Amino acid sequence: MKMNLKRAITAYERSTPSTREMWPELQAFADNVNNGTWNYKGDSTEHSGPMAQELEAVPAFEATVHDTPEGKIVDTEAAVLPLIGIVADLTKKSLMEGDKDAQ
């Protein structure tokens, strides 16, 4: 079965606050993380994805952010497992919403 991530996110956004309490990491992720483009100070190279400061605000990802003399960086290898967990939660939520729609 092909997972439609946009559908899962939409279902999550439409869920009630009591339902959202079942997925606190999803709520923290939704509240703090944005996908965008940005530049480091003094660097004209455009980067895309969430910023380290945003990920640091999500408990599952705070250990993946490290301070360096140049600024905060994300250990992308360490971020994979929490991300897989969030995808799993979104998948479960989407399937639960699909079950409700079928009734």
HELIX and SHEET records of a PDB file:
HELIX    1   1 LEU A    5  ARG A   14  1                                  10    
HELIX    2   2 PRO A   17  ARG A   20  1                                   4    
HELIX    3   3 PRO A   24  ASN A   32  1                                   9    
HELIX    4   4 ALA A   52  GLU A   56  1                                   5    
HELIX    5   5 GLU A   62  THR A   64  5                                   3    
HELIX    6   6 THR A   76  ALA A  102  1                                  27    
SHEET    1   A 2 GLY A  36  TRP A  38  0                                        
SHEET    2   A 2 HIS A  47  GLY A  49 -1                                        
SHEET    1   B 2 VAL A  65  THR A  68  0                                        
SHEET    2   B 2 GLY A  71  VAL A  74 -1                                        
END                                                                             
